[in-house]
Structure formats: C-alpha cells, structure tokens
Amino acid sequence: MAFPPLKYFPILLAYPIYALIAWCGAWDKSVEPLPHLNIEPNSITISGLSSGAHFTAQFQVAFSKTITGAGIFAGYPWHCDVTKFSKDVPVPKREHPEKPFCDGCRPNETVLADHCQGSDKVIEVDVL
C-alpha cells in the first residue's frame, strides 16, 4: 500500500493532535459538576419533531416507567414502520434487506420502509 500523497499530510497530522488535546482535557479537574436540579421524577416528559418524533416514540416505549407523557409531532406512530396493514402491498424481503422484520407479513415478505409516511389511508390505528 502506497503512502498517501503529501496533500493529505496536514489531515493525518491533525488527528493525533486532536486526540492529544482531548486526552489532556480529560485530566482537567477544574470542570464544575452540574448543579442540583429540582426535577420531579413523576412528571418527566419528552417531545420531538420529525426524526426526533421517531426517537421520542421509541424512548417513551423503552422507558415507559419513567416517562409520563410524550409530544410526537410529524412522526410515525410507534411500531408503524414494521407493521403490515390490510391495505399494504407486501414486497419480497430479498429485494428489501433493510427491512428484516415485518409484523403481520409472511416469512418471505416485508413492507416498504416509508409505507407510514404521508399515507393516512394505509395506517390502521387499531392494529398498532
């Protein structure tokens, strides 16, 4: 393997320097701890918009004992991406390896990745 051209030398030199700076900063004990926050543990909520809404839905389900409410704006309902609805047209799983799991599909089928996006005629809330 040939050594990269000299034009890449500044980039190659920068990475070890950044790593050294970060490592030295980790030893700095002058960093003050966060202040004590008056958080009511029984009233923690989460909200998100678009891709943050997808995260919010997953987070709410994963930490349902802790989260008391979620604001999901412009995001899919939980489990929608991997759920087959009655109006969905299944596609062969071998053509869509990015979707290995489909709830309600036959073993060799899946649904398209964006079947929940902007399609209120396909989503059946009672199935979710």
C-alpha angles and dihedrals in degrees: 000000000000122000112255118260118274091253087074093052096094090052093048090049094048096061097062090044092052090047091051092049091049092047092050091048090055089064093054105114094184091087109113120225119247115272120257107267123210097231120167102222092205095057107052114141134177133202138182144177125224108324087008087057090057089052091047092054092049092044092050091053094043094049100030092141090060105033115076098183144006133204108206112185123183093347137117121266114256114282092008095120093060100036124099113217125199093256094048118110107220119225129204112277092220089064092051109040089161088075104055094158129054123170108219098015128117115256094264096042138077139169128252115272095241100041091119094049113107093336110116089161091066102043116088107194093198089060092057 
